[in-house]
Amino acid sequence: MGMENAGRVLVFAGLGIALLGAVLWFAGGKGWLSWLGRLPGDIRMEGDKGGFYFPVVTCLLVSVVLSGLLALVRKFFG
C-alpha cells in the first residue's frame, strides 16, 4: 500500500470514527442506542464504596463491526 492510499484510509477511518462519535453523543441513551453498553454478558459489579463495569459483549460486537468495515475499506481502497 502506497503512502497516498494509507493517508486516504486514515482520513476515511477518522471521518467514520468522528461520525460514530457524533451519533453516540447525540443519541446515546435514547431510543435505538439505549441497549449499547447493556448487553447480556457485560460485567457490572457494584458495592458500597464503588463499582466496576466492563462491557465485554459490547466490545466484541464493536470489534466485529469495525473489522467488517475495515475489510470493506481494504477491499475498495487497498
C-alpha positions in Angstrom: 0.0 0.0 0.0 1.4 3.4 -1.0 1.6 6.4 1.2 -1.3 8.1 -0.6 -3.5 5.1 -0.1 -2.6 4.8 3.6 -3.4 8.5 4.0 -6.8 8.1 2.3 -7.6 5.1 4.5 -6.7 7.1 7.7 -8.8 10.1 6.6 -11.9 7.9 5.9 -11.3 5.9 9.1 -11.1 9.2 11.1 -14.2 10.6 9.5 -16.1 7.3 10.3 -15.0 7.4 13.9 -16.0 11.1 14.2 -19.4 10.3 12.7 -19.9 7.4 15.0 -18.9 9.5 18.0 -21.4 12.2 17.0 -24.2 9.7 16.7 -23.4 8.2 20.1 -23.0 11.6 21.6 -26.4 13.0 20.4 -28.4 9.7 20.5 -26.7 7.9 23.3 -29.1 6.6 25.9 -32.1 7.4 23.8 -34.2 5.1 21.6 -32.4 2.6 19.4 -29.0 3.1 21.0 -30.1 2.5 24.6 -29.0 -1.1 24.5 -25.4 -0.3 23.7 -23.3 -1.0 26.7 -26.0 -3.0 28.5 -25.9 -6.3 26.6 -26.2 -9.7 28.3 -22.7 -10.7 29.2 -21.5 -7.2 30.1 -19.9 -7.3 33.6 -21.3 -5.0 36.2 -20.4 -5.2 39.9 -21.4 -2.5 42.4 -20.6 -2.3 46.1 -20.9 0.2 48.9 -17.7 2.0 48.0 -17.9 2.0 44.3 -18.3 -0.3 41.3 -16.8 -1.9 38.3 -18.2 -2.1 34.8 -16.7 -3.8 31.8 -18.8 -4.2 28.6 -17.3 -7.5 27.3 -20.1 -8.3 24.8 -20.4 -4.7 23.6 -16.6 -4.7 23.0 -16.9 -7.9 21.0 -19.8 -6.5 18.9 -17.9 -3.3 18.2 -14.8 -5.3 17.2 -16.7 -7.4 14.8 -18.4 -4.3 13.2 -15.1 -2.4 12.9 -13.3 -5.5 11.5 -16.0 -5.8 8.8 -15.8 -2.0 8.0 -12.0 -2.2 7.7 -12.2 -5.2 5.5 -14.5 -3.3 3.2 -12.1 -0.3 3.2 -9.2 -2.6 2.3 -11.2 -4.2 -0.5 -12.1 -0.9 -2.1 -9.0 1.2 -1.4 -6.3 -1.4 -0.9 
